[in-house]
């Protein structure tokens, strides 16, 4: 009998502890992978620590693609997000009537949630956090390569408006340039691969088709049911409501302050993984392996990389070439390089949690892909090698130990130099 009482007490203690542990406000490690709206601090490394140092070698040129920093939601998202904020009143009433399974503190945090006016008024503009992300990248790069970037008189900054608002990428570039503190003006002129944003990619409908398929899957239907029961509100949540609540969660969270939005309390980790996969599906077909043209488009910036390093190898190149763009250009470059490629296509029929294509990790805000050309003097002979980095971490899958000899680099990149920048010349 004594053993039974002790067991019941232990069970009650564990039950109460578990109940408290599912409260969002005091959860130790909440899920913070939000597809392309993932904060950079969640996925980044630090080039000052991760830089591969090679004996008898020094960096002579850096080339990179940089996605825009964290942005405000666009007009369409803002319109729907404003509308759905009214759910707070229903949640409070639902909680008082015992129909809501959210924790008291989470409901209270939502009740008193507020945000700066610019969040809803500065559609698709760069946030202060986004500016700080880009400024930080510039600072760390300069600290990692002080000799190269201390006074790069020939450095070239190119604003490449790939597909969207030019002010967003331009302001991102300004943050980066301030971090470098070189005193050089960036170049906002047209460049060799501006035309790729104008291409009409065949097969784009798949980006919607596969996403819609997944909306009919058991994963998504369970998410809807779980949210309905979790909130306990009297009306049915629509797909648009769920997406807007998700956007409130991810856009009003802060990676710099390491503080997630109280709106994230509405979702379980499994819910967030389902919503992450929906966006992965969309981007996979829009910008990556799901549509063959993307691989061809991705060759265009890589041809620019090869050309710049070929000139730098001959002593005629630039110390720094930086292109500021949106996530599409990065995704296409990954595709052309054969990176993050799954054995089977992503589809709406099945969510593979072990998939390599994860937009949260490779296309987050301020995501970047850059390469460093090193000149080496070994036994009196000059040689060159190249190291690739993604989000300030070495990209080891391209060459052994992450270091490509010049021959390996040339074998991989030279064929890209023949890629046309005009869409009507593409053959898929």
N, C-alpha and C positions, 0 to 999 in steps of 0.2 A: 504494500500500500504506500509505504514511504517512497519507494522507487517510482511509483506511478505519479505521485504528487510532484516529485522532483522533475519528472519528464514533462508533465503538463506545464510547470512553471518555465522550464527551459524552452519548450515549444512557444509559449506565449512571448517570451523575451525575444526569441529569434524572429517570430512573426512581426512583433512591433518594430524591431530593428530593420527588418526587410521593408516594412511599410514606409518607414522614414527614409530609407535609402533610395526609394524611387522618386522622391521629391526632386524636382529639377534644381531648385535654388541651392541645395546643399550637396548635389551630386559631385563626386570628385573628378571624374573624367568624362564630361559630356561629349557626345559625338559632334565634331565640328568640321566635317567634310561636306561642303555645300556645293559640289560640282564647280561650275565656272565662277561662282560667287564665294569661293573659299578664300579666306584671308591669307595673304602671302606668308605671314608669320607662322601659320600652321604647317606649311610645307617646305619652307626654305631652309637651306643650310647657311653656312657663313664662309664666303670665299677666302677670308683671311685665315681660317683654320683648315679648310678643305683643299686649298690650292696644292696641286701636285708639283713639288719642287724636284727638278732634275739636275743632277750635278753637271757642271760645265755648260749649262744652258741658261739663257735669259729671254724673257718675252720681248718680242719685237712688234707684235700686232694683235689686236683683239677685235673680233667681229661678233656682233650679237643681234638677236631678235628679242625685243622686250614688249610684253603685253602692257596695256594701260594699267595704271594703278586702280585701286578700288573706286568704283563709280557709284553715283546715286542711281536708283532705278529709273528706267525710261518712263515716258509719259503713260503708256498703256498699263504698265505695272502699277504706277502710282495711283491711277484712277481706280483700279480694282483693290489696291491695298487700303486706300482711304475708306472705301465702302465697307470692307470687312472688319475694320477696327471696331465697328459697333458691336461685334460679338462679345466684347468685354462686359457689356451690360447683361447680356444673356447668361454669360458664364457666372457672374456674381449671383444672379437670381437662381441659377441652377445649383450652385454650391450651397446657398442658403436652404434650398429645399432638399438637399441631400442627394441630388442626382448627378453631381459632378465629382469625379474621382481625383481631380487635381488637389494638390496640397494647399492648405490655407495661405501659406506664404507666397506660393506661385500665383494664386488668384489675386492676392493683394498687390503683388508686384505688377501684374497686368493692369490692375485698376489705376495705379499711380504712374504707369508708363507714360513718358513724354519724350519728345525728340525735337531737335532743332528744326526751325521752319524750313531751312534749306533742303532737308531730307525729302520733302514733298514738292518743293518749289524749283529745285535746280536739276531738272530732269536730265539724266545721263551725263551730268558733269562730274568732274573729278572731286572726290571728297578730300578733306584734309588728311585723313588716314592714307588715302591713295598717294597723295603728294609725299607724305613721310616715307611710304614704302619705296618710292622711286628715289628719293633723296638718299635713303639708307643704302640702296644698291650702289649708287654712285660713290658714296663715301667708302663703302667696304672695298669696292673695286680699286679705288685709288690707293687705299691702305695696303691692299694685297700686291699691287704692282706700282709702287711709288716711283721707281726709276722711269717707267714707261709713261706714266700719267701725271708726273709732277708738272710738266710744262709741255703738253703735246701740241706743238705749234701747228702740226698738220692734221690734227684730229678732225674727224668728219662726223657730224651728227645729222641724221636724216629722219625727218618726220614722214612716215609712210602711212597715209590714211588708207587702210586696207578696205574696210567696209563699215562706215559709220561716221560719227561726229568727229571732225578733225580737231575740235577744241579739246576733246578728252585725251587724245594721244599727244597733242601739242603740250598741254599742261603737264602731262606725265613726263615728257622729255625735259621740260623746264626743271622739274624736281631732280631728275637724274643729273642734269648739267650743273645744278647748284651743288649737288653732292660731290661732283668731280672738282668743282671750283676752279675751272681752268681759265675762265674769262673768255671762252670762245663762244661765238654765237652758233646756234645750230642751224642747219640748212633745211628750209621748209619747201624746197623746190621739188618738182616732179622727179621721179627716179625710174630706174629700169624695170621695176616690177610693180608699178602702180596699177597697170592694166588688169591684173588678175582679179581685182574686185569686181570688174565689169563682166566677167565671164558668166555665161549661162550654163550652169552645170546640169547635165542631163541626169535624171534619176533622183532629183531633190525630193520628190514626193515620198520616198522611202523614209525620210526623216520624220514625217508625220505618221505614215502607215505603221511603222514599228512601234512608235510611241503610243498610238491608239490601241494597238494590240495589247500592249502591256497594261493599259488602263482597264482592260477586260480580264486581266489575269487574277488568279486567286491572291497573289501578293498585294495587289492594289485594292481589291475589294475588301480584303481583311483590314488593310490600312483605314479605309473609309469607315468600316464598321467600328474599328477600335477607336477612332477619333470621335465618332458619334457617341459612343458609350462613355468615353473619357470626359468629354465636355458636358454631356447630359443635356444639351440644348434641345428645344422642342421642334425645330425645323431641320430639314435634311441639308447637310452640307453638300454643295456642288463641287465638281472638279475645280472650277474656277476659285471657289472659296478656299479650298485646300491649297492650291498653288499660291494664292495671295497671302495666306497665313504663313506658308513656307518662305515666301519672299520677305515678309515682315521679320521672320526669324533670322534669316541670313543677312539681309541688307542692314538691319539695325544692330547687328552684333559687331564687336570690335576685336580685331586681331591684335592691334597695337596695345590696347588696354587689357587684352586677354579676358574679355567679358562678353558672354553670350547674352542675347536679347531674351527678356522674359517670355517673348512669343514662342521661343523654342520649347517651353514647358508643355505645349500642346502636343508635342510629338515624342514618340519613343525612338530609341536608336534604330529599331527596325523600320519605323516609318521614314526616317531620314534617309536610310539606305535605299528604300524603294524610290523615293523622290529623286535621289541622286542618280539612280539607274535610268530613270525616265529622261533626265537631261543628258546622260551619257549616250543613250540611244540617239537622241536628236543630233548631238554633235558628231557622233560616229558616222552618220549618214550625210550630214551637212558638210563636214570638214575633213573627214578621214576615210578609212578603208571601205566604208559602205558605198562610196561613189567613186568609180575609177578615175575620174578627172582630177580628183584632189591630189593624187600622187603626182600627176604631171604638173599641177599648179605649184606643188611644194618644191619642185626642182628649181623654180625661178629664183627664189632667194638663195638657195644653195649654190647656184651658178655664180651669184654675186659674191658669196663667201669665197669660192674657189678663185675667182678673178682677183679679189682683193689680196688674198694670201699669196697668189702667184706673183703679183706685183711687189708685195712686201718682201718676198723671198729674194727678189732681185734688187732690193733696196729702194724701190720706187713707190711703195705702198703707204698707207696711212697707219698711224699708231692705233687709232680707234675708229671703228665704223659701227654705229649703233642705229638700228632701225626700230622705231616705236610704232606699234601696230595693235590690232586686236587679236583675240584668241585664235581666229581662223587661220591666220598666217602661220602661227606656231604649230597648230594641228596638222596643217598640210606639209610643213617641213618635217615633222616627225614621221608622217606617212611616207614621204619620199625617201627617208632614211631607213624605213622599215622598222621603226621603233614602236614598242608597246603594241605589237601585233599579236592578236589572239589566233589560235589555230582555227577557230570557227568564227564566222561573223556574229556579232551581237544581234540578237533578235528580241522581239517583244514576247516570244514564247517562253523565255527562260532567262533569269537573272543569275549570271555566273559571278559569285562573290570573289572568285579568284582571278577575275579578268585582269588583263594588263592595261587595257584602255580605261583609265580613270581620270576624268577631266578634273576632279578635285586635286589630283597630285601633279598633273602636267599642264593644266590650263587655268590655274587659279589666278586671281588678280595679281598683276605684276610678275607673272610667270616669265621665265626667260630661258633661252638657249643661246649659249655663246661659246666661241672657240678661241683658243689662244695659240698663236704661232710662236714657237721658241726657236732661237738660233743657238746652235751648240758648236763648241770648238773642242774636238776630241782628237788628241794626238796630232794637233796642228791642222786637222781637216775640218772644214765647215760642214755642218749638217743641220737639218731642220726637223722638227716634229710638232705635232698638233695635239692639244688636249681639249676635249669637249666637256662642257658643264651644263647642267640643267638645274635651275633654281639654286645656283651656287654650290652644287654638289657635283663631283666628277661623274661623267656619264661613261661607265665602264663597258657598256655593251657594244660600243662601236668598234673598239680595238682592244687588244690585250692590255690589261691593267689600266685602261683608259687613255693610253698614249699611242697615237698613230704615227708611224714613220711617214716621211713625205711621200714615199711610194704608195703606201696604203691609202693615204689621204687622196692622192691623185687618182688612184684606181677607183675610189668610191665617188669622187666628185667631178672628174673631168668630163664625163658624159653629160652632166647636167648643163655644161656651158653651151650646148647646142639647143637648149630649150627655147622655143619661141615665147615672146611675151604677148603675143596676140592670139586671142581666143580662137579665131577662125582657122588658125593653123594647127589646132590640137586634133589629134586623132586618138580615140580611145578604143 
